Amino acid sequence: MSLKITDECINCDVCEPVCPNKAIFQGIEIYEIDPALCTECVGHFDQPQCQQVCPVDCIPLDPDHAESDAQLRVKYQRLVNADGPLKT
């Protein structure tokens, strides 16, 4: 699954720079996650980095974008192959 940022977000700016896929961006009111880019850090880290650094625990799985581990790995490979190696 992709992750999502809930309205409990306090715009602390710690999640965006740790995202290896650049899936996190500043939305109109809070940070948001692009589900097309989010791999839950599969291919980069064992745990989603945004969840690890979030001080208010506002980044759950997004049930509207369910993906298996295999699907996340395919997405990771597609992203890496399309853009070259992603910076971690």
Secondary structure, 3 states (H helix, E strand, C coil): CCECCCCCCCCCCCCHHHCCCCCEEECCCCEEECCCCCCCCCCCCCCCHHHHHCCCCCCCECHHHCCCHHHHHHHHHHHHHHHCCCCC
